[in-house]
Amino acid sequence: MTDDLFADSRGAYQPLAARLRPLTLDDYVGQEHMLGTGKPLREAIERGQLHSMVLWGPPGVGKTTLARMMAAKGNAQFLTLSAVLAGVKDIRAAVELAKMRRNQGQDTVLFVDEVHRFNKSQQDAFLPYVEDGTLIFIGATTENPAFELNNALLSRSRVYKLRSLETAELCAVLRRGIAETGARVSIDDELLYSLARSADGDARRALNLLELALDLAGSDEQGAVVLDASVIDEVLQGNLRRFDKGGDLFYDQISALHKAVRGSSPDAALYWFARMLDGGCDPLYIARRVVRMASEDIGNADPRALGIALDAWQVQERLGSPEGELAIAQAVVYLACAAKSNAVYTAFKTVRADIAASPTEEVPEHLRNAPTRLARDMGHGAEYRYAHDEPDGYAAGESYLPPALAGRRYYSPTDRGLEKKIAEKLDYLRQLDKQSTIRRYK
């Protein structure tokens, strides 16, 4: 195929995704939860009611398109900045243009793509002009604005959450793309569905895959472009799911994996593990997080979990993929099926909080080290009871905490797995403490 299928009226090449950018809401695909009949955003766009907003959603779902529609319907100047490339100087230039247009009676929509990449001072630069109406601010972000944007900017904007497109919606986009080329294209519905599904909710990606397929395809005797299985397979070879390391999607997926393990769902845990691998995540990162899960969510209910997690990490380091990935999968399944306890995790957090909030407690005299005669003369180690010399190997009534914290309990084992046995032992030892006539702190 030649590039003339994707040329504009002047013969210049234009990507299919750009040519198909909707100009009206009737042509817009998806986001029915925001743009369905009677929805506030749809009515605002149709009436040209301009207001500042943040469009939050994954790539290729129409954030830029909505901003352009809003500006066009409101008869406003449309300015765009990329937060990847722009700085405060560019913001000031946009403000000057907006002031000039305002003096001429025209509003200005400033669209900032990937606004989360602006730092605090850059975001603050918008505030006075959003406040006084010089600019109608529309920011687009793939990251959670609650974490990435200043509260002051958020308070002046409405946040709209856009969703990934469904496969059926992407099929409709692809059919429009085929029609836009003006060529006769032959493709089975099943192959079209595969192409749409591989786009992973991203309309731009779907159209780029279609464009690539048309470039690779041959024609039949009647001159129709044939998108057969071999062409689609070649286009989709090595095609990875959407996975932005360090972004919301990255942390959402590792969160889903952790919660599936905690929730004792081996099937879901395996699914999210495989999803992260499919998206290109480093297996060693997952292995490290699995070790965390073994301590945080299983702990002493099944101490073997920590060893299995560490072994899987070591297999990945020594052998790499695919052997290492299989070992991590084994660990993930074991952890998901194991008895659960966060008792150690909770105890550790509580004691850390106590230490941070309390004065520095001295080590009691009987617990201090006494390696020298001077230390012994000062009373270090005096009256220390050597547990091995006591009945049952336990010095009943002894305390190993500072006096101010005597009797404080941090670790409360559950009644699951090995911790049930641990709880029984601790209860027995506490009974011995109650019965003892020897008490460290009266």
Residue pairs with C-beta under 8 A, 6 or more apart in sequence:
1 183
1 214
1 215
1 216
1 217
1 225
3 13
4 11
5 181
5 182
5 183
5 214
6 13
6 14
6 15
6 16
6 19
6 181
6 211
7 13
7 14
8 14
8 19
15 207
15 208
15 211
16 177
16 180
16 181
16 207
16 208
16 210
16 211
17 203
17 204
17 207
17 208
17 211
19 180
20 173
20 176
20 177
20 180
20 207
21 64
21 65
21 68
22 28
22 29
22 62
22 65
22 69
23 69
23 72
24 69
25 35
25 42
25 45
25 46
25 69
28 35
28 62
28 65
28 66
28 69
29 62
29 165
29 169
29 172
29 173
29 203
30 61
30 62
30 162
30 163
30 165
30 166
30 169
30 203
31 61
31 62
31 162
31 163
33 39
33 163
34 41
34 42
34 160
34 162
35 41
35 42
35 45
36 42
41 160
43 49
44 51
44 70
45 66
45 69
45 70
45 73
46 73
47 73
48 70
48 73
48 74
48 75
49 74
50 70
50 71
50 74
50 76
50 107
50 109
50 136
51 136
51 158
52 130
52 135
52 136
52 137
52 138
52 156
52 157
52 158
53 137
53 138
53 139
53 157
53 158
53 159
53 160
54 115
54 138
54 139
54 140
54 141
54 145
54 149
54 154
54 157
54 158
54 159
54 160
55 63
55 66
55 67
55 138
55 139
55 140
55 141
55 160
55 162
56 141
56 142
56 143
56 144
56 145
56 159
56 160
56 161
56 162
57 63
57 142
57 161
57 162
57 163
57 164
58 142
58 162
58 164
58 201
58 202
58 242
58 249
59 142
59 202
59 204
59 205
59 242
60 165
60 199
60 201
60 202
60 203
60 204
60 205
60 206
61 162
61 163
61 164
61 165
61 201
61 202
61 203
62 162
62 203
63 113
63 140
63 162
64 80
64 111
64 113
64 140
67 78
67 80
67 109
67 111
67 138
67 140
68 78
68 111
70 76
70 109
70 136
70 138
71 77
71 78
71 109
71 111
71 136
72 78
74 107
74 109
74 136
75 106
75 107
76 106
76 107
76 108
76 109
76 136
77 97
77 98
77 101
77 106
77 107
77 108
77 109
78 108
78 109
78 111
79 94
79 97
79 98
79 108
79 109
79 110
79 111
80 110
80 111
80 112
80 113
81 90
81 91
81 94
81 110
81 111
81 112
81 113
82 112
82 113
82 114
83 112
83 113
83 114
83 115
83 116
83 117
83 118
83 122
84 113
84 114
84 117
86 112
87 122
88 121
88 122
88 125
91 122
91 125
91 126
92 125
94 108
94 110
94 135
95 129
95 134
95 135
97 108
98 108
98 110
98 129
98 134
98 135
99 134
101 107
101 108
102 108
102 133
102 134
107 136
108 134
108 135
108 136
109 135
109 136
109 138
110 126
110 135
110 136
110 137
110 138
111 138
111 139
111 140
112 118
112 137
112 138
112 139
112 140
113 140
114 140
114 141
114 142
115 123
115 139
115 140
115 141
115 148
115 149
116 141
116 142
116 143
116 145
116 148
116 149
120 150
123 149
123 150
123 153
124 150
124 152
124 153
126 135
126 137
126 153
127 152
127 153
127 156
128 134
129 135
130 136
130 137
130 153
130 156
130 157
131 156
137 153
137 156
137 157
139 145
139 149
139 153
139 157
141 148
141 149
142 244
142 247
142 248
142 249
143 247
143 248
144 248
145 154
145 159
146 154
163 201
164 200
164 201
164 202
165 173
165 201
165 202
165 203
166 201
167 193
167 196
167 197
168 196
169 203
170 196
170 197
170 199
170 201
170 203
170 206
171 192
171 193
171 196
173 196
173 203
173 206
173 207
174 192
174 195
174 196
174 206
174 207
174 210
175 192
177 206
177 207
177 210
177 211
178 185
178 187
178 210
181 214
183 214
183 224
183 225
184 222
184 223
184 224
184 225
185 214
185 224
185 225
185 227
186 220
186 224
186 225
186 226
186 227
187 226
187 227
187 228
191 227
191 228
191 229
191 232
194 232
194 236
195 206
195 209
195 210
195 213
195 232
195 235
195 236
196 206
198 209
198 236
198 239
199 205
199 206
199 209
200 241
200 242
201 242
202 242
209 235
209 236
209 239
212 235
213 227
213 231
213 232
213 235
214 225
214 227
216 231
216 234
216 235
217 225
217 226
217 227
217 228
217 231
218 225
218 226
219 225
219 226
220 226
240 278
240 279
240 280
241 275
241 278
241 279
242 249
242 279
243 249
243 250
243 253
243 276
243 278
243 279
243 280
243 281
244 250
245 280
245 281
250 281
253 272
253 275
253 276
253 279
253 281
254 272
254 276
254 286
254 289
256 268
256 272
257 269
257 272
257 273
257 276
257 286
257 289
257 332
258 289
258 293
258 297
260 268
260 269
260 271
260 272
260 336
261 269
261 290
261 293
261 297
261 332
261 335
261 336
262 293
262 297
262 340
263 336
264 336
264 337
264 340
265 336
266 332
266 333
266 336
266 337
269 332
269 333
269 335
269 336
270 329
270 332
270 333
273 286
273 328
273 329
273 332
274 329
276 286
277 283
277 286
277 325
283 316
283 321
283 324
283 325
283 328
284 313
284 316
284 317
286 328
287 309
287 312
287 313
287 316
287 324
287 328
287 331
288 313
290 309
290 312
290 313
290 328
290 331
290 332
290 335
291 306
291 309
291 310
291 313
293 309
293 335
294 305
294 306
294 308
294 309
294 331
294 335
295 306
295 344
295 345
296 342
296 345
297 335
297 340
297 341
297 342
297 345
298 305
298 306
298 335
298 338
298 339
298 340
298 341
299 341
299 342
299 343
299 344
299 345
299 419
300 341
300 343
300 344
300 413
300 417
300 418
300 419
300 422
301 338
301 339
301 340
301 341
301 343
301 414
301 416
301 417
301 418
301 419
302 338
302 339
302 417
302 418
303 418
304 338
305 334
305 335
305 338
308 330
308 331
308 334
308 335
309 331
309 335
311 327
311 331
312 324
312 327
312 328
312 330
312 331
313 328
315 323
315 324
315 327
315 328
316 324
316 325
316 327
316 328
317 324
318 324
338 417
339 416
339 417
339 418
339 419
340 414
340 416
340 417
341 413
341 414
341 416
341 417
341 419
343 411
343 412
343 413
343 414
343 419
344 411
346 412
347 410
347 411
347 412
348 410
350 410
351 410
354 405
354 408
354 410
358 404
361 402
361 404
361 405
362 402
363 402
364 399
364 402
364 403
365 379
365 380
365 381
365 382
365 383
366 381
366 382
366 383
366 384
366 385
366 440
367 381
367 384
367 400
368 375
368 380
368 381
369 375
369 380
369 381
370 376
370 380
370 381
375 381
376 382
385 395
385 398
386 395
387 393
387 394
387 395
387 398
390 396
392 432
394 429
394 432
396 429
396 432
396 433
396 435
396 436
396 438
397 433
397 436
397 437
397 438
397 439
397 440
398 438
398 440
399 406
399 407
399 440
399 441
401 407
401 408
403 441
406 440
406 441
413 419
413 420
413 422
413 423
413 426
414 420
414 423
415 423
